Amino acid sequence: MALPEGLLAAAKTYLSITWTDVETDANLTGILERGIAYLNRIAGAAKDYLIEGDARALLFDYAMYARSGALASFADNYKSELLALQINTTVEPAEGSG
């Protein structure tokens, strides 16, 4: 899977990665790809990570946890946000409620 254009740079900004290094970029790309797969699976559908919103925020926080070696704690610490992502993806707004 190829990352959407600009997502790696945005994640590096969020994570305060100010240097350019091929290995760091490759590592972060892999983390983001795994995070996208994980979050899409939780949501039940592909999300747009280029727009500011819950999915993008969760992806960047997933990357922060993965880079710090604390990925095992991510699901517990973001349980309510992950549930909201799932609910907001699977529940269609009622007609005229918008």
N, CA, C and O of each residue as an XYZ file, in Angstrom:
392
protein
N       0.856     -1.173      0.000
C       0.000      0.000      0.000
C       0.903      1.239      0.000
O       1.886      1.312      0.738
N       0.559      2.167     -0.812
C       1.307      3.431     -0.842
C       0.551      4.459      0.001
O      -0.676      4.543     -0.046
N       1.298      5.223      0.758
C       0.667      6.271      1.565
C       0.133      7.376      0.672
O       0.732      7.687     -0.357
N      -0.996      7.974      1.057
C      -1.469      9.145      0.325
C      -0.409     10.246      0.373
O       0.268     10.425      1.386
N      -0.277     10.966     -0.714
C       0.739     12.016     -0.809
C       0.547     13.059      0.290
O      -0.560     13.552      0.508
N       1.613     13.379      0.962
C       1.592     14.389      2.007
C       1.382     13.837      3.400
O       1.610     14.543      4.383
N       0.948     12.578      3.506
C       0.656     12.025      4.827
C       1.921     11.803      5.643
O       1.933     12.065      6.845
N       2.984     11.326      5.008
C       4.240     11.114      5.725
C       4.768     12.437      6.277
O       5.178     12.506      7.436
N       4.760     13.467      5.469
C       5.249     14.777      5.918
C       4.395     15.310      7.065
O       4.931     15.876      8.018
N       3.091     15.140      6.989
C       2.203     15.611      8.055
C       2.455     14.845      9.350
O       2.450     15.429     10.434
N       2.674     13.536      9.235
C       2.955     12.725     10.422
C       4.287     13.137     11.039
O       4.402     13.219     12.262
N       5.289     13.395     10.210
C       6.592     13.833     10.723
C       6.452     15.162     11.464
O       7.080     15.357     12.505
N       5.654     16.055     10.951
C       5.420     17.331     11.632
C       4.753     17.085     12.977
O       5.176     17.642     13.990
N       3.724     16.264     12.995
C       2.998     15.959     14.228
C       3.930     15.350     15.279
O       3.844     15.668     16.465
N       4.822     14.470     14.817
C       5.729     13.760     15.721
C       7.020     14.527     15.995
O       7.918     14.014     16.663
N       7.113     15.732     15.491
C       8.300     16.583     15.659
C       9.569     15.931     15.131
O      10.637     16.042     15.731
N       9.436     15.253     14.005
C      10.601     14.682     13.323
C      11.046     15.730     12.313
O      10.418     15.905     11.269
N      12.126     16.419     12.627
C      12.558     17.557     11.819
C      13.706     17.219     10.885
O      14.135     18.071     10.106
N      14.211     16.000     10.945
C      15.343     15.608     10.117
C      14.876     14.732      8.965
O      13.793     14.148      9.012
N      15.700     14.648      7.938
C      15.415     13.789      6.794
C      16.378     12.614      6.837
O      17.597     12.787      6.826
N      15.812     11.420      6.887
C      16.605     10.206      6.963
C      15.802      9.091      6.292
O      14.632      8.885      6.614
N      16.415      8.394      5.383
C      15.728      7.349      4.625
C      15.189      6.262      5.548
O      14.057      5.811      5.374
N      15.977      5.841      6.519
C      15.538      4.783      7.429
C      14.367      5.239      8.305
O      13.425      4.478      8.525
N      14.424      6.460      8.798
C      13.323      6.993      9.606
C      12.056      7.076      8.773
O      10.980      6.700      9.238
N      12.175      7.567      7.544
C      11.011      7.667      6.662
C      10.429      6.289      6.357
O       9.210      6.121      6.350
N      11.290      5.304      6.104
C      10.823      3.949      5.806
C      10.129      3.347      7.027
O       9.083      2.710      6.902
N      10.710      3.551      8.193
C      10.118      3.039      9.426
C       8.762      3.673      9.684
O       7.797      2.973      9.989
N       8.683      4.996      9.563
C       7.423      5.687      9.808
C       6.384      5.334      8.748
O       5.197      5.230      9.057
N       6.811      5.152      7.517
C       5.877      4.737      6.460
C       5.244      3.399      6.815
O       4.031      3.231      6.685
N       6.046      2.458      7.258
C       5.517      1.154      7.666
C       4.543      1.267      8.826
O       3.495      0.622      8.832
N       4.891      2.087      9.805
C       4.003      2.297     10.950
C       2.675      2.887     10.485
O       1.613      2.436     10.914
N       2.728      3.884      9.617
C       1.494      4.510      9.122
C       0.660      3.526      8.309
O      -0.565      3.505      8.428
N       1.307      2.722      7.494
C       0.567      1.723      6.703
C      -0.127      0.715      7.615
O      -1.283      0.361      7.386
N       0.573      0.255      8.641
C      -0.040     -0.678      9.592
C      -1.158      0.005     10.374
O      -2.191     -0.605     10.651
N      -0.949      1.272     10.728
C      -1.976      2.025     11.444
C      -3.229      2.223     10.613
O      -4.344      2.106     11.120
N      -3.044      2.520      9.343
C      -4.195      2.685      8.441
C      -4.971      1.377      8.341
O      -6.198      1.381      8.432
N      -4.278      0.267      8.156
C      -4.946     -1.035      8.067
C      -5.711     -1.332      9.361
O      -6.849     -1.800      9.325
N      -5.080     -1.058     10.486
C      -5.702     -1.303     11.790
C      -6.947     -0.427     11.974
O      -8.009     -0.934     12.335
N      -6.825      0.854     11.732
C      -7.952      1.767     11.936
C      -9.085      1.513     10.951
O     -10.255      1.610     11.321
N      -8.756      1.190      9.705
C      -9.798      0.855      8.734
C     -10.546     -0.404      9.167
O     -11.763     -0.494      9.004
N      -9.815     -1.378      9.719
C     -10.450     -2.600     10.204
C     -11.375     -2.284     11.381
O     -12.489     -2.804     11.447
N     -10.927     -1.444     12.300
C     -11.758     -1.054     13.445
C     -12.996     -0.294     12.960
O     -14.106     -0.535     13.434
N     -12.795      0.626     12.011
C     -13.899      1.459     11.508
C     -14.872      0.657     10.657
O     -16.056      0.986     10.586
N     -14.378     -0.389     10.016
C     -15.228     -1.169      9.129
C     -15.274     -0.603      7.715
O     -16.058     -1.065      6.886
N     -14.447      0.383      7.439
C     -14.396      1.005      6.114
C     -13.120      1.824      6.007
O     -12.518      2.198      7.013
N     -12.722      2.095      4.781
C     -11.542      2.934      4.549
C     -11.859      4.371      4.943
O     -12.914      4.904      4.599
N     -10.942      4.983      5.660
C     -11.108      6.367      6.093
C     -10.162      7.269      5.296
O      -9.195      6.795      4.700
N     -10.450      8.559      5.292
C      -9.611      9.541      4.610
C      -8.685     10.172      5.641
O      -9.126     10.927      6.508
N      -7.399      9.855      5.537
C      -6.418     10.334      6.505
C      -5.754     11.635      6.071
O      -4.861     12.135      6.756
N      -6.178     12.180      4.952
C      -5.627     13.453      4.492
C      -6.372     14.644      5.069
O      -5.837     15.752      5.099
N      -7.591     14.431      5.524
C      -8.364     15.527      6.100
C      -8.238     15.494      7.623
O      -8.139     14.426      8.226
N      -8.242     16.670      8.227
C      -8.200     16.753      9.686
C      -9.480     16.138     10.241
O     -10.580     16.451      9.786
N      -9.328     15.288     11.197
C     -10.481     14.640     11.802
C     -10.036     13.530     12.723
O      -8.847     13.343     12.979
N     -11.015     12.799     13.212
C     -10.740     11.749     14.193
C      -9.829     10.656     13.655
O      -8.919     10.213     14.356
N     -10.055     10.216     12.432
C      -9.242      9.131     11.873
C      -7.779      9.555     11.763
O      -6.882      8.792     12.121
N      -7.542     10.743     11.279
C      -6.167     11.250     11.145
C      -5.502     11.408     12.508
O      -4.335     11.050     12.674
N      -6.228     11.937     13.477
C      -5.685     12.104     14.820
C      -5.328     10.750     15.426
O      -4.269     10.603     16.037
N      -6.200      9.768     15.261
C      -5.914      8.432     15.773
C      -4.709      7.813     15.079
O      -3.898      7.150     15.726
N      -4.582      8.016     13.789
C      -3.438      7.476     13.057
C      -2.133      8.062     13.579
O      -1.170      7.330     13.804
N      -2.097      9.352     13.767
C      -0.871      9.989     14.244
C      -0.553      9.581     15.682
O       0.615      9.426     16.038
N      -1.578      9.409     16.503
C      -1.343      8.933     17.860
C      -0.894      7.468     17.851
O      -0.057      7.072     18.662
N      -1.444      6.671     16.945
C      -0.990      5.296     16.771
C       0.505      5.284     16.450
O       1.264      4.494     17.012
N       0.915      6.161     15.547
C       2.334      6.251     15.179
C       3.184      6.675     16.370
O       4.287      6.161     16.558
N       2.682      7.604     17.173
C       3.421      8.052     18.351
C       3.631      6.882     19.314
O       4.734      6.689     19.826
N       2.589      6.113     19.559
C       2.700      4.956     20.448
C       3.641      3.909     19.864
O       4.459      3.341     20.588
N       3.537      3.649     18.570
C       4.400      2.649     17.938
C       5.860      3.059     18.018
O       6.717      2.228     18.317
N       6.154      4.314     17.759
C       7.542      4.794     17.802
C       8.120      4.757     19.215
O       9.331      4.625     19.387
N       7.267      4.873     20.216
C       7.768      4.883     21.587
C       7.770      3.495     22.217
O       8.129      3.346     23.385
N       7.375      2.484     21.456
C       7.380      1.121     21.971
C       6.217      0.816     22.895
O       6.278     -0.137     23.672
N       5.166      1.603     22.823
C       4.020      1.436     23.715
C       2.745      1.076     22.968
O       1.647      1.347     23.454
N       2.875      0.470     21.794
C       1.704      0.179     20.969
C       0.706     -0.732     21.692
O      -0.497     -0.649     21.444
N       1.190     -1.589     22.571
C       0.298     -2.479     23.315
C      -0.707     -1.697     24.163
O      -1.770     -2.226     24.487
N      -0.402     -0.476     24.521
C      -1.294      0.352     25.342
C      -2.248      1.201     24.509
O      -3.186      1.782     25.055
N      -2.029      1.283     23.206
C      -2.816      2.190     22.370
C      -4.312      1.887     22.448
O      -5.111      2.783     22.718
N      -4.693      0.635     22.216
C      -6.116      0.287     22.177
C      -6.797      0.578     23.506
O      -7.931      1.056     23.527
N      -6.122      0.296     24.615
C      -6.717      0.583     25.922
C      -6.871      2.078     26.162
O      -7.905      2.530     26.652
N      -5.845      2.841     25.816
C      -5.865      4.279     26.075
C      -6.796      5.050     25.143
O      -7.235      6.150     25.479
N      -7.097      4.487     23.986
C      -7.949      5.163     22.999
C      -9.242      4.392     22.747
O      -9.850      4.528     21.685
N      -9.656      3.595     23.702
C     -10.837      2.742     23.543
C     -12.069      3.537     23.128
O     -12.771      3.144     22.197
N     -12.338      4.643     23.804
C     -13.548      5.413     23.489
C     -13.447      6.068     22.113
O     -14.444      6.140     21.395
N     -12.266      6.546     21.736
C     -12.079      7.150     20.416
C     -12.220      6.113     19.305
O     -12.788      6.402     18.252
N     -11.705      4.910     19.537
C     -11.822      3.841     18.544
C     -13.277      3.409     18.392
O     -13.738      3.146     17.282
N     -13.991      3.337     19.497
C     -15.407      2.995     19.433
C     -16.194      4.072     18.692
O     -17.070      3.760     17.886
N     -15.887      5.331     18.962
C     -16.558      6.427     18.266
C     -16.266      6.381     16.766
O     -17.153      6.638     15.952
N     -15.033      6.056     16.404
C     -14.678      5.932     14.985
C     -15.530      4.857     14.330
O     -16.040      5.041     13.225
N     -15.679      3.741     15.018
C     -16.472      2.634     14.491
C     -17.942      3.026     14.365
O     -18.567      2.781     13.333
N     -18.482      3.624     15.396
C     -19.897      4.011     15.382
C     -20.163      5.063     14.313
O     -21.138      4.958     13.569
N     -19.312      6.066     14.230
C     -19.518      7.137     13.256
C     -19.358      6.659     11.828
O     -19.863      7.300     10.906
N     -18.672      5.553     11.624
C     -18.519      5.004     10.290
C     -19.710      4.133      9.907
O     -20.151      4.149      8.758
N     -20.231      3.373     10.869
C     -21.260      2.404     10.549
C     -22.682      2.946     10.659
O     -23.610      2.377     10.084
N     -22.857      4.031     11.387
C     -24.193      4.596     11.562
C     -24.387      5.721     10.561
O     -23.660      6.714     10.576
N     -25.366      5.558      9.701
C     -25.705      6.594      8.733
C     -26.590      7.643      9.399
O     -27.496      7.290     10.153
N     -26.345      8.928      9.135
C     -27.216      9.951      9.722
C     -28.644      9.814      9.212
O     -28.874      9.465      8.054
N     -29.598     10.095     10.090
C     -30.998     10.019      9.715
C     -31.303     11.058      8.643
O     -30.701     12.131      8.622
N     -32.230     10.739      7.764
C     -32.639     11.632      6.686
C     -33.156     12.934      7.274
O     -34.033     12.931      8.138
N     -32.609     14.042      6.802
C     -33.062     15.353      7.243
C     -32.479     15.804      8.570
O     -32.928     16.800      9.137
N     -31.473     15.073      9.076
C     -30.914     15.444     10.377
C     -29.616     16.213     10.217
O     -28.740     16.157     11.080
N     -29.499     16.912      9.140
C     -28.243     17.440      8.977
C     -27.819     18.749      8.763
O     -26.620     18.998      8.642
